[in-house]
Amino acid sequence: MDKIRTAVIGIGIQGENHIKAYISHPLVELVGVCDINEKRLNEITRRYNIKNSFQDYNEMLENLELDLVSVATPDFLHLDPVLSVLDNGINVLVEKPLALRFEDAKKMVDKARDKGVRLFVNFSNRFNPPFAVLKNKVESGEFGKVLYSYIRLSDTIYVPTKMLSWASKTSVVYFLMSHTADLVKWIYNNEVSSVKAYAHFEVLKNLGIDTPDYVIAFLTFNNGSTALLESSWVLPESYPSIVDFRSEFIGTKSTAFIDTTFQMIEYAAEKYTFPRTYGASILNDRFFGFVKESIHNIVDSLLNKASPYTSEEDGLANIRILNAIEESYKKNKEIILK
Ligand SMILES: NC(=O)c1ccc[n+]([C@@H]2O[C@H](COP(=O)([O-])OP(=O)(O)OC[C@H]3O[C@@H](n4cnc5c(N)ncnc54)[C@H](O)[C@@H]3O)[C@@H](O)[C@H]2O)c1
């Protein structure tokens, strides 16, 4: 392949970022998009001048010749479109989390192997600059062994109440901890052996959204290292950023403190905010940020110009951890991962 033909299924907030990433890659031709929401489909097709648009992904897969399809439907709606893409013998890039249940994730990975195509999960934070720098220091041995980390990735209540219509069908475990559980596994280069978690239901439940307000999970790794993950969905909307993302890593030789909440800009207007700068932004008319980098890495890997930063195994390992977190808080016991 010297050029790849792509399409996107689910063109909401994140699907639009896939579109921007594809049209900004010189060796990609974005040939089609699909969304069940006709209004959104028309708006996006016009905005990016996309030739082919569909409300039914099976129709799209039958009609277009494709090398890679992104699936960016809501967390609980990844399985069917992913299986259809794979059934057509096409590589797939799925948004995190791969699925909500390990069995579904396994079905997807088995199907990809059966069809001889690749399945990638978009763990975009592997390209988030401070985490990539830290990974590099751990890999080189400079950091020493990571003994312990604390990572907090939370959102304001705007996300489950106004941004996502499907918040009650997922949780902070799948929407947010999918990122942090992958980051610790990747940075430690080790597998999680046990999980103990706690969840609290109050504010969102009282609003009719049956999902935890926050979850805290304590992870132990095979090599004895540990990590404490914390994610909340009830920060007040007055908070200057929708996302609160801070962490500390303590190693045998070094420590690292990472705070990406503050995006190098404080903006005081009617409201005091930290505008997002380096995740997925349009800067000087160019699509910029680590979300683009992670998608371009997948494209480049299919063009044999790079090694992919994530694998099918990473997607499966992630769901295994997230399912254990959920099981642990539901049963109030430590879950041992086999
Ligand atoms: N990697 C990241 O940093 C990152 C960031 C945000 C969201 N995400 C993930 O991306 C996914 C999408 O999240 P979002 O915030 O864009 O959600 P969203 O609700 O904004 O968009 C989802 C879109 O999928 C469409 N859709 C639903 N069912 C469909 C179907 N059967 N066929 C075609 N389209 C369908 C909806 O109409 C909607 O437009 C989620 O899994 C989320 O966790 C990842």
The ligand as an SDF file (V2000), in Angstrom:
LIG
                    3D

 44 48  0  0  0  0  0  0  0  0999 V2000
   -9.1580    8.6810   22.5730 N   0  0  0  0  0  0  0  0  0  0  0  0
   -9.7160    9.7370   23.1600 C   0  0  0  0  0  0  0  0  0  0  0  0
   -9.0270   10.6100   23.6650 O   0  0  0  0  0  0  0  0  0  0  0  0
  -11.2320    9.8750   23.1970 C   0  0  0  0  0  0  0  0  0  0  0  0
  -11.8120   11.1120   23.5010 C   0  0  0  0  0  0  0  0  0  0  0  0
  -13.2040   11.2060   23.5150 C   0  0  0  0  0  0  0  0  0  0  0  0
  -13.9970   10.0960   23.2410 C   0  0  0  0  0  0  0  0  0  0  0  0
  -13.3920    8.8920   22.9660 N   0  0  0  0  0  0  0  0  0  0  0  0
  -14.2220    7.6940   22.6530 C   0  0  0  0  0  0  0  0  0  0  0  0
  -14.7890    7.8690   21.3630 O   0  0  0  0  0  0  0  0  0  0  0  0
  -16.0730    7.2240   21.3040 C   0  0  0  0  0  0  0  0  0  0  0  0
  -17.1160    8.2480   20.8440 C   0  0  0  0  0  0  0  0  0  0  0  0
  -17.2330    9.2630   21.8210 O   0  0  0  0  0  0  0  0  0  0  0  0
  -17.8420   10.7090   21.4630 P   0  0  0  0  0  0  0  0  0  0  0  0
  -17.5460   11.5760   22.6200 O   0  0  0  0  0  0  0  0  0  0  0  0
  -17.3900   11.1240   20.0970 O   0  0  0  0  0  0  0  0  0  0  0  0
  -19.3990   10.3640   21.4310 O   0  0  0  0  0  0  0  0  0  0  0  0
  -20.5570   11.1340   20.6280 P   0  0  0  0  0  0  0  0  0  0  0  0
  -21.8250   10.7860   21.2820 O   0  0  0  0  0  0  0  0  0  0  0  0
  -20.1780   12.5770   20.4600 O   0  0  0  0  0  0  0  0  0  0  0  0
  -20.5000   10.4670   19.1590 O   0  0  0  0  0  0  0  0  0  0  0  0
  -20.9180    9.1760   18.8790 C   0  0  0  0  0  0  0  0  0  0  0  0
  -21.5400    9.1900   17.4720 C   0  0  0  0  0  0  0  0  0  0  0  0
  -21.8230    7.8340   17.0830 O   0  0  0  0  0  0  0  0  0  0  0  0
  -23.0500    7.8610   16.3540 C   0  0  0  0  0  0  0  0  0  0  0  0
  -23.6040    6.5010   16.2950 N   0  0  0  0  0  0  0  0  0  0  0  0
  -24.2390    5.7970   17.2710 C   0  0  0  0  0  0  0  0  0  0  0  0
  -24.6080    4.5810   16.8210 N   0  0  0  0  0  0  0  0  0  0  0  0
  -24.1910    4.5140   15.5350 C   0  0  0  0  0  0  0  0  0  0  0  0
  -24.2840    3.5170   14.5370 C   0  0  0  0  0  0  0  0  0  0  0  0
  -24.8720    2.3310   14.7560 N   0  0  0  0  0  0  0  0  0  0  0  0
  -23.7720    3.7720   13.3130 N   0  0  0  0  0  0  0  0  0  0  0  0
  -23.1750    4.9740   13.0480 C   0  0  0  0  0  0  0  0  0  0  0  0
  -23.0580    5.9670   13.9670 N   0  0  0  0  0  0  0  0  0  0  0  0
  -23.5550    5.7360   15.1910 C   0  0  0  0  0  0  0  0  0  0  0  0
  -23.9100    8.8700   17.0980 C   0  0  0  0  0  0  0  0  0  0  0  0
  -24.9840    9.3380   16.3150 O   0  0  0  0  0  0  0  0  0  0  0  0
  -22.8700    9.9510   17.4050 C   0  0  0  0  0  0  0  0  0  0  0  0
  -22.7980   10.9430   16.4000 O   0  0  0  0  0  0  0  0  0  0  0  0
  -16.3380    6.6700   22.7010 C   0  0  0  0  0  0  0  0  0  0  0  0
  -15.9840    5.3070   22.7340 O   0  0  0  0  0  0  0  0  0  0  0  0
  -15.4010    7.4910   23.5880 C   0  0  0  0  0  0  0  0  0  0  0  0
  -15.0070    6.8330   24.7800 O   0  0  0  0  0  0  0  0  0  0  0  0
  -12.0400    8.7850   22.9220 C   0  0  0  0  0  0  0  0  0  0  0  0
  1  2  1  0
  2  3  2  0
  2  4  1  0
  4  5  1  0
  4 44  2  0
  5  6  2  0
  6  7  1  0
  7  8  2  0
  8  9  1  0
  8 44  1  0
  9 10  1  0
  9 42  1  0
 10 11  1  0
 11 12  1  0
 11 40  1  0
 12 13  1  0
 13 14  1  0
 14 15  2  0
 14 16  1  0
 14 17  1  0
 17 18  1  0
 18 19  2  0
 18 20  1  0
 18 21  1  0
 21 22  1  0
 22 23  1  0
 23 24  1  0
 23 38  1  0
 24 25  1  0
 25 26  1  0
 25 36  1  0
 26 27  1  0
 26 35  1  0
 27 28  2  0
 28 29  1  0
 29 30  1  0
 29 35  2  0
 30 31  1  0
 30 32  2  0
 32 33  1  0
 33 34  2  0
 34 35  1  0
 36 37  1  0
 36 38  1  0
 38 39  1  0
 40 41  1  0
 40 42  1  0
 42 43  1  0
M  CHG  2   8   1  16  -1
M  END
$$$$
